[in-house]
Amino acid sequence: MGKSCLCDSCVALCCRYIALPIDNPTDVRDFDNIRWYLMHENVVVFVEKKQWYISFLTRCKHLQPDNRCGVYTTRPRICRGYDTGNCDYHGGDYNYEHLFTSAEQLREFAEKKLGRAVVAPLKQRQPRAKVRKSKNGRKRVSLPVR
């Protein structure tokens, strides 16, 4: 029986996302910025080896229907760095320290870590009466409508 190539059964996981390191959050503002990232479709944030990453779940434009690379001979250097030893396909479960797929998950994590609320509700401004001068110089008051 012939030896098969791992790529023959691969679903090209490495070609379906982009992950970039981000600054590790240290305060409410940092966590709130990351919360904003997570409010967008196809964005996740994970922590691996104490480093935070933002990941965009997006398919490579050159991934062919058979999950092979359409520009294999001229693929970018980062793609050339992948080999079967570090392939996502047979790596088993990811060893994330944390994986956040929603802003709510991150908020809960941040509040436990920081020991305080990350998101404060906006205070409702009370409507005020407006005073204007009319053309004849008299004051005119308009009351707020609720």
Order of alpha helices (4+ residues) and beta strands (2+ residues): beta-alpha-beta-beta-alpha-beta-alpha-beta-beta
